[in-house]
Amino acid sequence: MFRLAHITDPHVGPLPRPKLRQLLSKRATGYVNWRRGRGRHHDMDLLAALVADLHLQGSDHIACTGDLCNIGLPDEWETSRIFLEALGAADRVSLVPGNHDAYVRGSLEGLLAACGGWTGDDNGLAGVFPYLRRRGPLALVGLSSAIPTKPFAATGRVGLPQIAATERLLRDLAAEPEPPFRVVMIHHPPHPGGARSGRELKDAAAFTAMIARTGADLILHGHNHVGSVAFVEGPSGAIPIVGAPSASAQSIRENHRAAYYLFDIAREGSRFAITATERGLTEEGTIGALGTLVLTRS
């Protein structure tokens, strides 16, 4: 059995004080939002407790689907690297970036310069998407939907070159004599209707059309800060699309509180069996078991 953990949207803080010139952009509205309450919503003590609990569960690999940063400040890149080092070694953690990591032009490049090792493929090439990492029976395919946007927008885009390259990877993996369990990682919900207008993946229809042709076994995302399971049709049936809550979120609403997922994956003949559990912030304020995920369409 192989255990994959999924964590997302840590929004690592505290937010450093920006220089005035750094606020002459979309960062100004982001900084105001942080000061007005978003910073209190993301609790770093809670994030530390969640990561400590994750380590106790004995995962074989960790998928992190982005939004380490808040407003893409240069000082946040080092903070993000420190967080990733605490999460796990670069060969044990696979990262894809989110929209906050690409908050303004140059932010994503700065983050990848500091944290690119967690995006390295099996040939040692880092910061290039899509990438392929093989871990046990898994093949992890990481995409970037992170693009800078205008104020009050948080959309994403994969782009046709990435979609075409991902299609080739997934098709080649499926054609292997003993195909691996194919996990696709992306920040934005990759299906039409997965996020409200202004927050959606702009080319979700093209992405799901590609998945319909090639298939995959599991698709992981973040972005919405809410736990969710959706499905997209593949060549052999419905493929689960799983979104996790923010790993640092204080919330009174169930499914919005800080949590992470554990997927236990085992090969059974020519197929795979998978079970999924959720752990996170309970109503009592502790970190514990929150239940199981249903990954089959009823």
C-alpha positions as CSV (number, residue, x, y, z in Angstrom):
1,M,0.0,0.0,0.0
2,F,1.1,3.5,-0.8
3,R,-0.1,6.5,1.3
4,L,-0.4,9.9,-0.4
5,A,-1.2,13.0,1.6
6,H,-2.8,16.0,0.1
7,I,-2.5,19.5,1.6
8,T,-3.2,22.8,0.0
9,D,-3.5,26.6,0.5
10,P,-1.4,27.1,3.6
11,H,-1.1,30.8,3.0
12,V,2.0,30.9,5.1
13,G,2.4,33.9,7.4
14,P,2.9,36.2,9.0
15,L,2.8,38.6,6.1
16,P,5.9,40.7,5.9
17,R,5.5,44.5,5.9
18,P,5.8,45.5,2.2
19,K,7.7,48.5,1.0
20,L,5.6,51.3,-0.5
21,R,6.8,50.6,-4.1
22,Q,5.7,47.0,-3.7
23,L,2.1,48.2,-3.1
24,L,1.9,50.0,-6.4
25,S,0.1,47.0,-7.9
26,K,-2.6,44.5,-7.1
27,R,-0.7,43.9,-3.9
28,A,-2.3,47.0,-2.4
29,T,-5.8,45.5,-2.3
30,G,-4.4,42.1,-1.1
31,Y,-2.5,43.8,1.7
32,V,-5.6,45.7,2.8
33,N,-7.6,42.5,2.8
34,W,-5.0,40.7,4.9
35,R,-4.9,43.5,7.4
36,R,-8.8,43.7,7.6
37,G,-9.2,40.0,8.6
38,R,-7.7,37.5,6.1
39,G,-4.6,37.3,8.2
40,R,-6.7,36.3,11.3
41,H,-8.4,33.6,9.2
42,H,-5.2,31.9,8.4
43,D,-3.7,30.6,11.7
44,M,0.0,29.6,11.7
45,D,-0.2,27.7,15.0
46,L,-3.1,25.7,13.5
47,L,-1.0,25.1,10.3
48,A,1.9,23.8,12.4
49,A,-0.4,21.5,14.4
50,L,-1.9,20.1,11.1
51,V,1.5,19.4,9.6
52,A,2.7,17.7,12.8
53,D,-0.4,15.5,12.7
54,L,0.2,14.7,9.0
55,H,3.8,13.6,9.8
56,L,2.4,11.2,12.5
57,Q,0.3,9.4,9.8
58,G,3.2,8.0,8.0
59,S,2.6,9.1,4.4
60,D,4.9,8.0,1.6
61,H,4.5,11.2,-0.3
62,I,2.8,14.6,0.0
63,A,1.0,16.6,-2.7
64,C,0.8,20.3,-2.1
65,T,-1.5,22.1,-4.5
66,G,-0.4,25.7,-4.1
67,D,-1.0,29.1,-2.5
68,L,2.0,29.1,-0.2
69,C,2.2,32.9,-0.6
70,N,-0.4,35.6,0.1
71,I,0.5,38.7,-2.1
72,G,3.7,37.4,-3.7
73,L,6.2,39.5,-1.8
74,P,9.9,38.6,-2.2
75,D,10.1,37.9,1.5
76,E,7.3,35.4,1.2
77,W,9.4,33.2,-1.1
78,E,11.9,32.4,1.7
79,T,9.0,31.8,4.2
80,S,7.5,29.4,1.7
81,R,10.8,27.5,1.4
82,I,11.0,27.2,5.1
83,F,7.4,25.8,5.2
84,L,8.2,23.3,2.5
85,E,11.3,22.1,4.3
86,A,9.2,21.5,7.4
87,L,6.7,19.6,5.3
88,G,9.2,17.3,3.8
89,A,12.3,16.9,1.6
90,A,12.0,17.9,-2.0
91,D,11.8,14.3,-3.2
92,R,9.0,13.6,-0.7
93,V,6.8,16.6,-1.5
94,S,5.4,17.6,-4.9
95,L,4.3,21.2,-5.3
96,V,2.2,23.0,-7.9
97,P,1.7,26.8,-7.6
98,G,-1.5,28.7,-7.0
99,N,-2.8,32.1,-8.0
100,H,-1.5,33.8,-4.9
101,D,2.0,32.4,-5.8
102,A,1.7,34.3,-9.1
103,Y,0.0,37.4,-7.5
104,V,1.8,39.9,-9.7
105,R,4.3,39.6,-12.6
106,G,7.5,38.1,-11.4
107,S,6.1,36.5,-8.2
108,L,5.9,33.0,-9.6
109,E,9.4,33.2,-11.0
110,G,10.7,34.3,-7.6
111,L,8.9,31.5,-5.7
112,L,10.1,28.9,-8.2
113,A,13.7,30.2,-7.8
114,A,13.4,29.6,-4.0
115,C,11.3,26.4,-4.1
116,G,11.8,24.9,-7.5
117,G,13.3,21.7,-6.0
118,W,9.8,20.6,-4.9
119,T,8.7,20.8,-8.6
120,G,11.6,18.9,-10.0
121,D,10.8,16.0,-12.4
122,D,12.5,12.6,-12.4
123,N,15.2,14.0,-14.7
124,G,16.1,16.8,-12.4
125,L,14.4,19.6,-14.4
126,A,12.6,22.0,-12.0
127,G,10.0,24.7,-12.4
128,V,8.7,23.4,-15.8
129,F,5.1,22.3,-16.1
130,P,3.8,19.7,-16.5
131,Y,6.2,17.5,-14.7
132,L,6.3,13.8,-14.0
133,R,7.4,12.2,-10.8
134,R,7.2,8.4,-10.2
135,R,6.8,7.3,-6.6
136,G,6.0,3.7,-5.9
137,P,3.0,2.7,-7.9
138,L,2.1,6.4,-8.5
139,A,2.8,8.7,-11.4
140,L,2.3,12.3,-10.2
141,V,1.7,14.8,-13.0
142,G,2.0,18.5,-11.8
143,L,0.5,21.4,-13.8
144,S,0.6,25.1,-13.2
145,S,-2.7,27.1,-13.5
146,A,-1.0,30.1,-11.8
147,I,-1.2,33.4,-13.7
148,P,-1.1,37.0,-12.5
149,T,-4.5,38.6,-12.7
150,K,-6.2,42.0,-12.2
151,P,-7.4,43.2,-8.8
152,F,-10.3,41.2,-7.4
153,A,-9.8,38.4,-9.9
154,A,-8.3,35.0,-9.1
155,T,-8.7,33.0,-12.3
156,G,-6.3,30.5,-13.6
157,R,-5.2,29.1,-17.0
158,V,-3.2,26.0,-18.0
159,G,-2.8,26.9,-21.7
160,L,-2.8,24.7,-24.7
161,P,0.9,23.7,-24.6
162,Q,0.6,22.4,-21.1
163,I,-2.7,20.6,-21.9
164,A,-1.1,18.9,-24.9
165,A,2.1,17.9,-23.0
166,T,-0.1,16.5,-20.2
167,E,-2.1,14.5,-22.7
168,R,1.0,12.9,-24.0
169,L,2.2,12.1,-20.5
170,L,-1.0,10.5,-19.4
171,R,-1.4,8.6,-22.7
172,D,2.1,7.2,-22.5
173,L,1.6,6.2,-18.9
174,A,-1.6,4.4,-19.7
175,A,0.1,2.4,-22.5
176,E,2.8,1.0,-20.2
177,P,2.7,-2.8,-19.6
178,E,1.8,-2.2,-15.9
179,P,0.3,1.3,-15.9
180,P,0.8,3.3,-12.7
181,F,-1.9,5.1,-10.7
182,R,-2.0,8.5,-12.4
183,V,-2.4,11.5,-10.1
184,V,-2.9,14.9,-11.6
185,M,-2.2,17.9,-9.4
186,I,-3.4,21.4,-10.2
187,H,-4.4,24.4,-8.1
188,H,-7.7,25.6,-9.6
189,P,-10.7,23.3,-9.8
190,P,-10.2,21.9,-13.3
191,H,-13.8,21.2,-14.3
192,P,-16.4,23.7,-15.6
193,G,-18.4,25.1,-12.7
194,G,-15.7,24.2,-10.2
195,A,-15.3,27.8,-9.0
196,R,-17.5,30.9,-9.3
197,S,-16.9,33.5,-12.0
198,G,-13.8,35.5,-11.4
199,R,-12.1,32.5,-9.7
200,E,-12.4,29.8,-12.3
201,L,-10.0,28.0,-14.5
202,K,-10.4,29.7,-17.9
203,D,-9.7,26.6,-19.9
204,A,-11.5,24.0,-17.7
205,A,-13.5,22.7,-20.7
206,A,-10.3,22.0,-22.7
207,F,-8.7,20.3,-19.7
208,T,-11.6,18.0,-19.0
209,A,-11.9,17.2,-22.7
210,M,-8.3,16.1,-22.6
211,I,-9.0,14.0,-19.5
212,A,-12.0,12.4,-21.2
213,R,-9.6,11.2,-24.0
214,T,-6.7,10.0,-21.8
215,G,-8.1,9.3,-18.4
216,A,-6.5,9.6,-15.0
217,D,-7.0,7.9,-11.6
218,L,-7.2,10.9,-9.3
219,I,-7.2,14.7,-9.7
220,L,-6.2,16.9,-6.8
221,H,-6.8,20.6,-6.4
222,G,-7.1,23.5,-3.9
223,H,-8.2,27.1,-4.4
224,N,-11.8,27.0,-3.1
225,H,-10.8,26.6,0.6
226,V,-13.5,24.0,0.9
227,G,-13.5,20.2,0.9
228,S,-15.2,18.8,-2.2
229,V,-15.5,15.8,-4.5
230,A,-16.6,16.1,-8.1
231,F,-16.2,13.8,-11.1
232,V,-15.2,14.0,-14.7
233,E,-15.8,11.2,-17.3
234,G,-12.8,9.4,-18.6
235,P,-12.4,6.5,-21.1
236,S,-13.1,3.9,-18.4
237,G,-15.6,5.8,-16.2
238,A,-15.8,8.6,-13.7
239,I,-12.6,10.1,-12.3
240,P,-12.7,11.8,-8.9
241,I,-11.7,15.4,-8.6
242,V,-10.9,16.1,-5.0
243,G,-10.4,19.6,-3.5
244,A,-9.1,20.1,0.1
245,P,-9.8,23.0,2.5
246,S,-7.1,25.5,3.3
247,A,-4.5,24.0,5.7
248,S,-4.5,27.0,7.9
249,A,-8.2,28.1,7.9
250,Q,-10.0,29.0,11.1
251,S,-13.7,28.6,10.3
252,I,-16.9,27.9,12.1
253,R,-18.3,26.1,8.9
254,E,-17.8,22.4,8.5
255,N,-15.8,21.5,5.3
256,H,-14.1,25.0,5.5
257,R,-11.9,24.3,8.5
258,A,-8.3,23.4,8.1
259,A,-7.8,19.8,7.0
260,Y,-5.8,17.5,4.8
261,Y,-6.5,14.2,3.0
262,L,-4.9,10.7,3.1
263,F,-5.2,8.4,0.1
264,D,-4.3,4.7,0.6
265,I,-3.6,3.2,-2.8
266,A,-2.9,-0.5,-3.4
267,R,-2.6,-2.5,-6.6
268,E,-5.0,-5.4,-7.0
269,G,-4.2,-7.3,-10.1
270,S,-4.6,-5.0,-13.1
271,R,-6.5,-2.4,-11.1
272,F,-6.0,-0.2,-8.0
273,A,-8.0,0.1,-4.8
274,I,-8.1,3.5,-3.1
275,T,-9.5,4.7,0.2
276,A,-9.5,8.3,1.4
277,T,-9.8,9.8,4.8
278,E,-9.8,13.4,6.1
279,R,-8.0,14.7,9.1
280,G,-8.1,18.2,10.5
281,L,-9.6,20.7,12.9
282,T,-12.5,19.2,14.9
283,E,-15.4,21.1,16.5
284,E,-13.5,20.6,19.8
285,G,-10.5,22.5,18.5
286,T,-8.1,19.6,18.2
287,I,-6.6,17.9,15.1
288,G,-8.2,14.5,14.5
289,A,-10.1,12.2,12.2
290,L,-13.0,13.9,10.3
291,G,-14.3,10.9,8.2
292,T,-13.9,9.3,4.9
293,L,-14.3,10.5,1.3
294,V,-16.6,8.8,-1.2
295,L,-14.6,8.5,-4.5
296,T,-17.2,6.7,-6.5
297,R,-20.2,8.2,-8.2
298,S,-23.5,7.0,-6.8
